[in-house]
């Protein structure tokens, strides 16, 4: 489930931490990166079961209301509408997944209770839910549409919950949006009968190996890469550059020189996009220019060796 964009971002963050503290120990850096992969998979399991965590709150609400002398039937009906939704019933059939999640600690425990209560209230008070309650006999598709909007319009940016996730794991603030989007776009979660199938996150071993290898290459040869960068800077000194730009350009160099199956154009595109989010507002133009200049020179000197797949995006004789 971990794509290469996310892998590169995680490697960049680890490199930024290492360069900032002048700690170039490769093994400990690899361990940290691999742990971040695992934490993303853990969060993905939790993202899938979030509606069931809210179901527990709904059941508690109904119990409390039933203990009142004159409970609000309207309120009870709203909670029952949530609990009885075909989506919730479908999730509940994934007993093996749910049992494994509990055993491995991938759960919404009491640490998240306050944020989950706020989130549940936000859902019930939303126009999304109000429209759903007007359907006399909601189908599974109606229910799926409800939770799809719930995830996209409310959950994905719900700051009280995201803040708590970040307290649990430094990687989870940005991983949360990725995991939500991945779950929503994963059409394999539906069985032929239409049932929702929850599943443990499977890592892409090839992508994870790529990330660890990329991290190692940059750490091991960082001085060599900065020397190359410095030699192509016109009217600039390396010390004046933003650290994030140096690291991103070094990652691009490591990728173009060490990974034969990745076309140079793809490498440039990826790191220019990452720069837009993790460096200054003008850095993406600078990084694009420097990488292009260095890559063209390396191509002309036959220092870039690519497999047939990697040759599809060479820069020489192109207008890129």
N, C-alpha and C positions, 0 to 999 in steps of 0.2 A: 504493500500500500504506500510505501514511501517513494515518491518520484524523485527524479534527479534534481529538480529545482529545490525541493525541500532539503535534500541531502547536501547540496552546495551551500545553502544558507546555514545549515547547522555546522558545516565544516568552517565556513567563514567566521561564525561566532566563536567557535573554539579557537581558531587562529588569532582572532582579535584579542581574546583573553590571554593567549600565550605570548603574543608579541608585546602586548601592553605590560606584562609582568616579566618579560625577558626570560620566560620559561619555555625552553624548546625540547623538553623531554617528550620524546615521541610516544613511548608506551603509555604514559599516564594520559596524554592527549587522546590517544586511540580509545582508551578505556572510557573516558568522558564522552566521546562521540558515540560510542556503541551504547552507552547508558541512555543517551538522549534518544537514540532510535527506539530503545525498549520502552521508554516513558511515553513516546508518541503512540505506540501500539496499545499501551495500557489505557491512555486517555481515549483512544478510539473505542475500546470496549465500553468505557463509561458513557461516552456520547450516545451509544446505541440504547443504553438502558435508562437514560434520563427520564423518559416518560413514565417508566415503572416506579422510579423514585418519587415522582409526583403523584402517582396513583396511591402510594402509601399515605401521603399527606391528605389526599381526598378521603380515604377511608377513615382516617383519624378525625377529619372534619365532620363526617357523617355521624360518627360515634358521639362526638361532643354535642352536636345538634340534637341527637335523639335523647340525650340526657336532660335537655331543657324542658321546662314545663310547657312552653308553647313554641316549638321550633318552627323556623321558617321553611315551609314546604318548598318555596322557590329556591332557597339556597341548597336544600337537600337534592332537589332535582338537578341543579347545575353540577353538583359533585357526581351524582349518579350518571349523568350524561357523559362525563369524562371517563369514569370507571368502565362503563358499558360500551365504550367505543370499540368497534371491531379492531382498530389498530392496537389498542391495549390488550385485547384478548389474544390477538395474533402474537404479540411479543411474549405473552405469558406462556405460550406453548413451547418456547425454546428452553426447556428445563435443563438440558445438559449444559448449554452455554451459560445460563444463569447460575447454575451450581458451580461451574468452573470459575466464573467471575468472582463469586463469593470466596471460594477456596484460595484464589490468588490475590484477594484484597482489592480487586478492581470494582469498588463500590462507592456509592454516594453516602458516606457515613455522616455522623452527627456534626462533623466539622462544617458541612455545607448546609445545615438545616435552615439557618436564617435566610440565606440566599435562595434556597429552593422554595421556601414559603412565599417569598416575595415574587419569585418567578411564577409560581402556580397562580397566585392572585392576579398577576399581570395577564396571564393567559385567560383566566375566567372573565376578566373585565374587558377583554379585547373585542373589537368588532369581528375578528376572525372567528372567535368562539361563539359570539352572538349569532353570526350567520349559520354556523354549524348546528346550533340548537334548534333552528327553524326547520331543519330537515326531519320529517316525521320518522322515517326509518333509515338512518344513515347506512350506506353500504361500506364495504372495506375501502373502496376507492374514494368515497367521500371522506372517510376517516384519514386515509393516507394524505389526501389533499390538505386536511386540517393541520396535520403534524408537519407536513412539508412547509406550509406557511409559518407555522409556529417556529420551526427551526430557522427558516430564512429571515423572518421579519423580527423575531424577538430574541431567540436563544443566542444566535451567532454573535450578537453585540451586547449581550446582557452583562454589563460591567460588574455588578455585585458578585456574580458567580465567577467571572473571569479573574477578578482580584483574588478570590479564595483559591482558585486553581493555581494561580501564579505563586501563592504562598506555599503550596504543596510541591510545586516543581517550577524551577526557573524557566523551563522550556514550554510550559503549558499555555502561556498567554497567546503566543503566536500559533502554537500547534492546535489550539482549540478551533479556530476558524478553518484550518486545513482539514481537521478530522470531521467537522460538521459537513463541509462541502463534499468531502470524499464519500461520506455515508449517504448523503442525498443523491449523489450522482452514480452510486453503485447499483445498477439495475439487477445485478446478480443476487440482490438480497430478497428477491421475490421468487417463490417456488412456482412450479407450473400450475399449482392450485391457487396461486395468489397469496399464499401465506408468507409472512415476513420472516426471513431466516437471519438470525443474528449469528455472527461468527467472529472468532478470534482474529485479530489482525495478523496477517501473514506478511512477513518482511520480504522485500525483493532482495534476495541474497546478492545478486549481481550489482544492484544499485548501492547496497550497503558496503560491499567490498570496494566499489569505486570510491565512495566517500572516505573510507579509511585510508585507501591508497593515496588519494588526493591530499588529504591532511598530512600524511607522512611525507609525501614528496615535497610539499611546501616547507614543512618544518626542517627537513634535512638539508634542503638547498636554498634556504631563505636568503642567505648572504649572496649566493650566486645570482639569484633572481633579482635582488635589489641592485646588484652591480650591472646587470643587463638593462634594467629599467633606467638607471642613472645615465647610461651611455646613450640613450635615445631621447633624453630630455633637452630640449632647446631652450636656453635662457631660464632654466629652472634648476634648483638644487633639490636633491632628494629630501633633505631635512625640512624643506618648505611644504612638502606634500602632506595631505591628510593621510593619517595612518591607514584608514579604511581603504583608501584608493590604492596604496602600495600593496596591501594584502590582497585586494581583489585582482590587481594586475598580476601579482605573483601567482595567484591561483590560475589565472588564464594561461600564464607561461607554463606552469606545471602540467596543465591539462593538454596544451597543444604539443608539448614535448614528450609526455609520458604515456598518453593514451591514444593509441593508433586508430581507434575506431570512431573518434569524435571529430567531425569536420571543424576546421578553424572558424568558419562563419558561425556555426552553432555555439562554439565557445564564446565568441565575442558577444553574440546576442544574449546569451545567458548572463554574462557578467555585467553587461550594460544594464539589464533589467534589475539585477540585484543591487547595483550601485544606486539606482533611483530610490530605493527604499532604505539603504543602509549607509549612505554617505551624504555629502552636501548636495544642494539643489543643482549645481552645475557640474558635479563630478562625472555624471554619466557621459557627457560630451567629451570630457578630458580622457576618461578611461577608454572610450570608444576610439579616440584618435591615437592614443599611445599603443593600444593593443593592435590596431590595424598597422601602424608603422612598424612595430617590432615583428609581427607575424609576416608581413611582406618581405622584410629583410631576411628573416629566417628561412622563408620559402626560397628566396633567390639564392641563398647560400646552401640550399639542400639540407638544412638542419632539421626540417620537419619531416618525419617519416610516418606515413599513414597507410593503413590498410585500404583496400578498395572502397570500403564503406566510408572511411575518413576522408578519402580524396574528393568526395562529392561536394565538399564545401571549401575548397582551397581559394585563396584570395587573388593569386597572380592572374593577371589578365581579366580581372572582373572589375566592375564599377563600384563594388561594395566599399 
